[in-house]
Amino acid sequence: MSAPAIVSTAPVARAGAAAKKTGVKHRRAILTFVLPFGTLFALFYLVPIGYAIQRSLLVIERDGTFGQAREVFGGLSQYVLVFQNGPFWRSIARVLTFGAVQVPVMLGLALLFALLLDSPLLRGKKFFRLAFFVPYAVPGVIAAIMWGFLYSPKLSPFSAVTENVDFMSADLVLWSIANVVTWVYVGYNMLIIYSSLLAIPTELYEAARLDGAGQVRIAWSIKIPLIMPAIVLTAIFSIIGTLQLLAEPQVFRSFSSAVTSTFTPNLTVYSTSSIPNFNLAAAFSVVLALATFVLSFTFLKFTARKEAK
Amino acid sequence: MSTALESPAPARSRKARRSAGNTAPTAPTGPRENPFARSGAMLVMGVFTLYFLVPIWWLLVAASKSSSQFTSTNPLWFADMSIVQNIGDLVAYRDGVYFRWLLNSVFYAGAGALLATVIAGMCGYALAKYRFPGREVIFNVVLGGVLVPATALALPLFLIFSQVNLTNTYWAVFLPSLVSPFGVYLARIYAAASVPDELIEAARLDGAGEVRTFFTVAVRLMFPALVTVFLFQFVAIWNNFFLPLIMLRDEALFPVTLGLYSWNSQVNQIPELRGYVLIGALLSIIPLIITFLLLQRFWRNGLGTGSVK
């Protein structure tokens, strides 16, 4: 193979620098493995982010009302517009409210189901595991369309309920969307938690069982602390998902006028870009991505510190 | 217990032990479970089985009816079976544009996920098995990428692609979906745990090149993780909505989610679209459900790996 030849020509590979030597030894292989991902990651993650930041710093300037439009550097003026934009911040507040209720409910259910699947209380575990996971195979758009019918006063199989409760009203539509999201993702989160329960050695709670501890006690004192990392992981992905809500509310716009074009932050980005006002939309995107990153990162650090105690 | 057959080895022995304990009350396995707890657990799971499956059952029933019977018969039970007729109408409608969308989705998700898996697998393997300068930096940047959701990138990607006049093409949706930071993360953890250094060393002594060793030896050992990466990337692309929504104008390029969304938002103007939306929604989720059922042995193992860490 040609790898040793590279070693002799590479300047870093001096005798004695053992760690560096192995590093350079397979340089060609390493490049072959890392470069495809590295290139694509740079092109479709890093460059777009950089470009969005750049665009968000530009403003459009015209010579007179009908003059030629030019993009010139405007400093943080787009961000000033973002921070003054009431609907955008209301949409952020809306998804945060949504997340504060929906994420705990969804993860609580997922944890309950996972613990039941892992307990000796159930029969037909395989069936339940699959039945609960099936909705994950339904894309958010399709799930929203289905539930749109199920909520409708006339077409719903539950019209006794839907005729009396307007699930598409301004008060309820956010929670109707929460139900769709919960329906899709409970089974997925349940499986993540369940597979980390399976990884716990039984010996850890056999002693507790012999001492007469019930399933609830075992779950609370032994299992849940051990699977905390899996729960944290599901929580982070759920927080990210919440801030990024788009498909379900976008579909619900055709069922309900209560879902405005600025209902969620991503809808605001989309409707601003269709005006088209790309510079402002880019600024919205940057703020949203940053907020998402900060929130999930803080959550990660916060839970990590709590666990360390 | 039938689940035992499907589980990974450690879980199998553990479950076998546990179920043996349950069938032999004299064995020293602590108190038997309270019958009230058993029926309570079954009741909870039974109720939620209805919650998860009734909407899908409703869709199956609704898609099998003619449009007059859709409104006039019991929404949760079959009337005259016209599912074949409905599929026939869908094929005929506007030269079968629906099936074009379905094919587009299969291409975006199938080819995209396959390539993304290979690329992420190579990178994760290199990060796990080679020492080279910058390794930790790359891994941390990739980990940051996991926290940046795909939807946050949709607008930046749109801005970049419009810069090179590639919006409204297959590439605009296909290329960004080749990047899976989560795949790299999972592949790295799994490779570190499941590919022994001795084996790579042995392959080296046999004269196999590094790249060949990866594709012949490592891929086999990493297979469960790679199937998981493939499946979740497949679902992510199949469900992706924002990127095609913002990138594509030409209906012929739509994935099935965007196509059904566009039909659904025109239902109020063109009522006959409702039937097409229903049968189209049903047909679009069947491939995913089947794929998940067939491959569950693999993804359940791999799912555990990502969360246990």
Boltz contact constraints between the chains, C-beta under 6 A:
constraints:
  - contact:
      token1: [A, 1]
      token2: [B, 209]
      max_distance: 6.0
  - contact:
      token1: [A, 22]
      token2: [B, 131]
      max_distance: 6.0
  - contact:
      token1: [A, 23]
      token2: [B, 131]
      max_distance: 6.0
  - contact:
      token1: [A, 23]
      token2: [B, 132]
      max_distance: 6.0
  - contact:
      token1: [A, 26]
      token2: [B, 130]
      max_distance: 6.0
  - contact:
      token1: [A, 26]
      token2: [B, 210]
      max_distance: 6.0
  - contact:
      token1: [A, 29]
      token2: [B, 210]
      max_distance: 6.0
  - contact:
      token1: [A, 29]
      token2: [B, 211]
      max_distance: 6.0
  - contact:
      token1: [A, 30]
      token2: [B, 126]
      max_distance: 6.0
  - contact:
      token1: [A, 30]
      token2: [B, 130]
      max_distance: 6.0
  - contact:
      token1: [A, 30]
      token2: [B, 132]
      max_distance: 6.0
  - contact:
      token1: [A, 32]
      token2: [B, 211]
      max_distance: 6.0
  - contact:
      token1: [A, 33]
      token2: [B, 122]
      max_distance: 6.0
  - contact:
      token1: [A, 33]
      token2: [B, 123]
      max_distance: 6.0
  - contact:
      token1: [A, 33]
      token2: [B, 126]
      max_distance: 6.0
  - contact:
      token1: [A, 34]
      token2: [B, 123]
      max_distance: 6.0
  - contact:
      token1: [A, 34]
      token2: [B, 126]
      max_distance: 6.0
  - contact:
      token1: [A, 36]
      token2: [B, 119]
      max_distance: 6.0
  - contact:
      token1: [A, 37]
      token2: [B, 119]
      max_distance: 6.0
  - contact:
      token1: [A, 37]
      token2: [B, 123]
      max_distance: 6.0
  - contact:
      token1: [A, 40]
      token2: [B, 178]
      max_distance: 6.0
  - contact:
      token1: [A, 40]
      token2: [B, 179]
      max_distance: 6.0
  - contact:
      token1: [A, 41]
      token2: [B, 179]
      max_distance: 6.0
  - contact:
      token1: [A, 44]
      token2: [B, 176]
      max_distance: 6.0
  - contact:
      token1: [A, 44]
      token2: [B, 179]
      max_distance: 6.0
  - contact:
      token1: [A, 45]
      token2: [B, 145]
      max_distance: 6.0
  - contact:
      token1: [A, 48]
      token2: [B, 153]
      max_distance: 6.0
  - contact:
      token1: [A, 48]
      token2: [B, 156]
      max_distance: 6.0
  - contact:
      token1: [A, 48]
      token2: [B, 157]
      max_distance: 6.0
  - contact:
      token1: [A, 48]
      token2: [B, 160]
      max_distance: 6.0
  - contact:
      token1: [A, 49]
      token2: [B, 156]
      max_distance: 6.0
  - contact:
      token1: [A, 51]
      token2: [B, 159]
      max_distance: 6.0
  - contact:
      token1: [A, 51]
      token2: [B, 160]
      max_distance: 6.0
  - contact:
      token1: [A, 52]
      token2: [B, 156]
      max_distance: 6.0
  - contact:
      token1: [A, 55]
      token2: [B, 159]
      max_distance: 6.0
  - contact:
      token1: [A, 116]
      token2: [B, 41]
      max_distance: 6.0
  - contact:
      token1: [A, 120]
      token2: [B, 22]
      max_distance: 6.0
  - contact:
      token1: [A, 120]
      token2: [B, 33]
      max_distance: 6.0
  - contact:
      token1: [A, 121]
      token2: [B, 33]
      max_distance: 6.0
  - contact:
      token1: [A, 121]
      token2: [B, 37]
      max_distance: 6.0
  - contact:
      token1: [A, 121]
      token2: [B, 38]
      max_distance: 6.0
  - contact:
      token1: [A, 121]
      token2: [B, 41]
      max_distance: 6.0
  - contact:
      token1: [A, 122]
      token2: [B, 41]
      max_distance: 6.0
  - contact:
      token1: [A, 125]
      token2: [B, 3]
      max_distance: 6.0
  - contact:
      token1: [A, 126]
      token2: [B, 2]
      max_distance: 6.0
  - contact:
      token1: [A, 126]
      token2: [B, 3]
      max_distance: 6.0
  - contact:
      token1: [A, 128]
      token2: [B, 45]
      max_distance: 6.0
  - contact:
      token1: [A, 131]
      token2: [B, 49]
      max_distance: 6.0
  - contact:
      token1: [A, 131]
      token2: [B, 52]
      max_distance: 6.0
  - contact:
      token1: [A, 131]
      token2: [B, 53]
      max_distance: 6.0
  - contact:
      token1: [A, 132]
      token2: [B, 52]
      max_distance: 6.0
  - contact:
      token1: [A, 135]
      token2: [B, 52]
      max_distance: 6.0
  - contact:
      token1: [A, 137]
      token2: [B, 285]
      max_distance: 6.0
  - contact:
      token1: [A, 137]
      token2: [B, 288]
      max_distance: 6.0
  - contact:
      token1: [A, 137]
      token2: [B, 289]
      max_distance: 6.0
  - contact:
      token1: [A, 137]
      token2: [B, 292]
      max_distance: 6.0
  - contact:
      token1: [A, 138]
      token2: [B, 285]
      max_distance: 6.0
  - contact:
      token1: [A, 139]
      token2: [B, 239]
      max_distance: 6.0
  - contact:
      token1: [A, 139]
      token2: [B, 257]
      max_distance: 6.0
  - contact:
      token1: [A, 140]
      token2: [B, 239]
      max_distance: 6.0
  - contact:
      token1: [A, 141]
      token2: [B, 241]
      max_distance: 6.0
  - contact:
      token1: [A, 141]
      token2: [B, 257]
      max_distance: 6.0
  - contact:
      token1: [A, 141]
      token2: [B, 261]
      max_distance: 6.0
  - contact:
      token1: [A, 142]
      token2: [B, 281]
      max_distance: 6.0
  - contact:
      token1: [A, 145]
      token2: [B, 264]
      max_distance: 6.0
  - contact:
      token1: [A, 145]
      token2: [B, 281]
      max_distance: 6.0
  - contact:
      token1: [A, 146]
      token2: [B, 55]
      max_distance: 6.0
  - contact:
      token1: [A, 146]
      token2: [B, 59]
      max_distance: 6.0
  - contact:
      token1: [A, 157]
      token2: [B, 58]
      max_distance: 6.0
  - contact:
      token1: [A, 157]
      token2: [B, 75]
      max_distance: 6.0
  - contact:
      token1: [A, 157]
      token2: [B, 76]
      max_distance: 6.0
  - contact:
      token1: [A, 191]
      token2: [B, 303]
      max_distance: 6.0
  - contact:
      token1: [A, 192]
      token2: [B, 303]
      max_distance: 6.0
  - contact:
      token1: [A, 192]
      token2: [B, 307]
      max_distance: 6.0
  - contact:
      token1: [A, 195]
      token2: [B, 303]
      max_distance: 6.0
  - contact:
      token1: [A, 195]
      token2: [B, 304]
      max_distance: 6.0
  - contact:
      token1: [A, 196]
      token2: [B, 307]
      max_distance: 6.0
  - contact:
      token1: [A, 196]
      token2: [B, 308]
      max_distance: 6.0
  - contact:
      token1: [A, 198]
      token2: [B, 11]
      max_distance: 6.0
  - contact:
      token1: [A, 199]
      token2: [B, 304]
      max_distance: 6.0
  - contact:
      token1: [A, 199]
      token2: [B, 308]
      max_distance: 6.0
  - contact:
      token1: [A, 202]
      token2: [B, 14]
      max_distance: 6.0
  - contact:
      token1: [A, 209]
      token2: [B, 30]
      max_distance: 6.0
  - contact:
      token1: [A, 210]
      token2: [B, 30]
      max_distance: 6.0
  - contact:
      token1: [A, 212]
      token2: [B, 31]
      max_distance: 6.0
  - contact:
      token1: [A, 230]
      token2: [B, 307]
      max_distance: 6.0
  - contact:
      token1: [A, 233]
      token2: [B, 307]
      max_distance: 6.0
  - contact:
      token1: [A, 240]
      token2: [B, 149]
      max_distance: 6.0
  - contact:
      token1: [A, 244]
      token2: [B, 149]
      max_distance: 6.0
  - contact:
      token1: [A, 244]
      token2: [B, 151]
      max_distance: 6.0
  - contact:
      token1: [A, 246]
      token2: [B, 151]
      max_distance: 6.0
  - contact:
      token1: [A, 246]
      token2: [B, 242]
      max_distance: 6.0
  - contact:
      token1: [A, 247]
      token2: [B, 241]
      max_distance: 6.0
  - contact:
      token1: [A, 254]
      token2: [B, 265]
      max_distance: 6.0
  - contact:
      token1: [A, 266]
      token2: [B, 151]
      max_distance: 6.0
  - contact:
      token1: [A, 269]
      token2: [B, 155]
      max_distance: 6.0
  - contact:
      token1: [A, 273]
      token2: [B, 155]
      max_distance: 6.0
  - contact:
      token1: [A, 281]
      token2: [B, 155]
      max_distance: 6.0
  - contact:
      token1: [A, 285]
      token2: [B, 155]
      max_distance: 6.0
  - contact:
      token1: [A, 289]
      token2: [B, 152]
      max_distance: 6.0
  - contact:
      token1: [A, 293]
      token2: [B, 147]
      max_distance: 6.0
  - contact:
      token1: [A, 296]
      token2: [B, 147]
      max_distance: 6.0
